[in-house]
Amino acid sequence: MELEAVKLLAGAIALLPLIGVGIGLGLIFASYNEAVGRNPNAAELLDKKYFLAFALTEALAIFALLISLYLVFVG
Amino acid sequence: MANPIHQFEIQPLIHIPVGNLDLSYTNSSLWMTIAVVLSTVMLSVAMRRRALVPNRMQAFAEMIYEFVAGMIRENIGSKGRQYFPLIFTLFVVVLLGNMLGLVPYSFTYTSHIIVTAALAFMIFLLVVMIGVFKHGFHFFSLFLPPGVPWWLMPLIVPIEIMSFMIRPVTLSVRLFANMIAGHIMLKVFAGFSAGMVAMGAVGIAAGIMPMLFNSVLIGFEFLIAFLQAYVFTILSCIYLKDTVEIGH
């Protein structure tokens, strides 16, 4: 294969973790909404934990994006 | 289309060569200075007239104080009060770095890994030093979670050591990668608009779409800027908890 094609392919493979991040974010949103729906008083308590979990999960997607950009444009 | 990476370039404003070192005053230093001056002036002006019923500025300063104090109370406990100045400064520095970066034509100093890594390694070394001075050899019981059966120790201890050592790396890369990715995304969508406008009358009409999307994105970036500052400080709090609570 040509070098350019391999680079693009590597960049695409590096984005595969987005599958897991998508599932993870879906679970976070789903369980947060379910918990608040069952007990609206808990919303204030859950907000902070929910944002922390969201940011930590979302950061993994950013890692993958960064590695993909590095493979395509720098490497 | 302008290069989306160009915005992260460090440009020296005042050249200060010292021997083989380049100690120039750069645009990064300029925005750090702005952040320091802004936070110092704003907080001292807000707290100059201490009223029982706060005015708008004082209420804002108290809001930040309460936010950080609550974070320490929840994550470290009452013993964490001694770390308040450190955590508060850390939060304000990272928050202002992220927020000032969203001002057009500004520079995001938290988008350079050397800045975030310096902050993260400072926290890491602080945790190790305070831990060893306070608890001595007992500090290393951190790597052995209580209640682990003896035959699992050869597996658990290396994993715990690895996850302890990797902390400053993930802490710094998380912040820097978020800032880089967010700003590149904004620039790329702005580039779509600029490219379409160059195509003539139809392009100008279609070029509004990426611009509208960009205004949604910048709102999202403000959320991320705040959230990443929050995550950076709360993880520092969680790491510092190891120095006050050992063997519980």
Interface residues (C-beta under 8 A of the other chain):
Chain A: F51 L52 F54 A55 L56 A59 I62 F63 L65 L66 L69
Chain B: V173 R174 A177 N178 I180 A181 I184 I224 L227 Q228 Y230 V231 I234
